[in-house]
Amino acid sequence: MKPRLFLVWMLASGLGWAEQAQLAGLWKNTAVGIGQSAVIISQEGATIHVAGYGVWAGGGAGVWHSKGARIEGARVKIPITYTTLPKPGFDPQVELDLGISADSKTLEGTWKNSLGRKGPVRFVRVQAEAAPKTPAEQAPAAEGPAAEPEPKP
């Protein structure tokens, strides 16, 4: 009986690890009325940090960020703060409540602000571009010194 319990525990533990969505990367807000959308997500374990930009129809550019939101299973709630408002009277405090698709390529759910307004929102992952092909002599140098600097006399 003990080997079966151990096997069940191992299987359940493995499934728990497999559920951790990998959201780091570039995303696009597909909402009607928002252009030039770019959302960057960085991730450390289940914690994400987000920065976003978009241009609102009838307004202008909006810039926002969030620090320390947590992925919980197949959902993530992201409290965001606008540092540049796209329109006068725009509420700078918004919460996104998003479901994560099984393939981690879509985030879909609702936004709501502190004024009680809410609506649908959908983000799609932007596919990574291939690395640029450059001759070795034109490739950017790695970060940091190539060799230890010589001590000065």
Order of alpha helices (4+ residues) and beta strands (2+ residues): alpha-beta-beta-beta-beta-beta-beta-beta-beta
